[in-house]
Amino acid sequence: MSSLRVMMCPINGIGLGHVQRCVLIAEELRKQASVEITFVSNTLYPQVITMAGFGCVGLPQTWKDLTANVGAKALPLQEGVVAEEMRDELFGSVLNIIRPDITVFDPPVSVAMMGLAREKGARVVAILRQNKGYFDAVARRGAADLVILPSDAPGDSGDSLVSTGPVFRAPVLSRGAELRQQYFPAFSTAVLVCQGGGGVTPATCNYVRRQGHTFLDVVLTTLRPLAPRFPIHVLVSTGPFCPLPRPLLPCLHEPWLSQLSYLPSLPDLMAAVDLVISTAGYNSANEIYAAQVPAVLLPIDFDVESQALNVPCAPGMRVLDGFNGQQLAAYVMEFLQNSSVRQKEVEDAKTRHARAPGQVAAADAVLRLAHTSDRR
């Protein structure tokens, strides 16, 4: 019996949430069945995908893709964008070569691309973060054979709609102590700052990048005066594409700060630190929740996962009003000064209910769809 051919298509998006979801679902598919998996993504992401052990075909990212994800804002892009028609033509050529049985789109911004996949005989799976937005176009109009909702948003499950819960990489707790020893000095209060995937992709747009840099500027400007007063060490994870903003580079010569570009096992490290300060994208919010570590989230204006996760009600997770340095300073000062406050935050974080990673249910749904299809 031939292997099932699956094409994962995290093509349109800002940040790394859509890429990570597809990688985790692909890993689970590979565990459960004999599958041949190929990724098709924007030229921004093959580095991350190949690090996970999958082959990837890169397609250009377009202005229309970006505005669909950020809203109606005018985004000043770098040169090199191409027309959607050219992108779709390239995608059609890839379909002809791979001839997938199943195509998985996350997010399903381009209904035209999904139609191309169907024309080539593939079944179409669409991953929607929330039960809105593209839902009518994708699910109710039949553009997809299966819709997966990878969140806690309520939704009825059935043959064509499956609510899996969040898709995330659960921390391996046994690795935490080793990673903490590797990245933090002994006897320090370990603070992990996560810029997340949003705002770090070099070919996206100046607006998104400025958001990420503003986050780092607010956080490090807030923490810098505290370093001489408390035994803290701050590790900044800037994501796989973007270094520390130029004005903050001098901080790297100071003993309280170090930088990490990309660590696939970041959730393992999260579970071993004392405090996480992060943006509120899909990966960050879900991984912090699962790590059961005290955290402060400063949402970038297109982060919606803090609302989808109902983070304000999650024990030990604080959501600030955007990039509010005063709120951040007040919380961190209290956390460092008051041992009873710190202990309560740790205890609260440990009460977050454990959730099974949604990629298992997502892979099951994809395989059920494959079994109902006429195999070529």
Secondary structure, 3 states (H helix, E strand, C coil): CCCEEEEEECCCCCCCHHHHHHHHHHHHHHHHCCEEEEEEEECCCHHHHHHCCCEEEEECCCHHHHHHHHCCCCCCCCCCCCCHHHHHHHHHHHHHHHCCCEEEECCCCCHHHHHHHHHCCCEEEEECCCCCCCHHHHHHCCCCCEEEECCCCCCCCCCCEEECCCCCCCCCHHHHHHHHHHHCCCCCEEEEEECCCCCCCCCCCHHHHHHHHHHHHHHHHHHHHHCCCCCEEEEEECCCCCCCCHHHHHHHHCCCEEEECCCCCHHHHHCCCCEEEECCCHHHHHHHHHHCCCEEECCCCCCCHHHHCCHHHCCCEEECCCCCHHHHHHHHHHHHHCHHHHHHHHHHHHCCCCCCCCHHHHHHHHHHHHHCCCCC
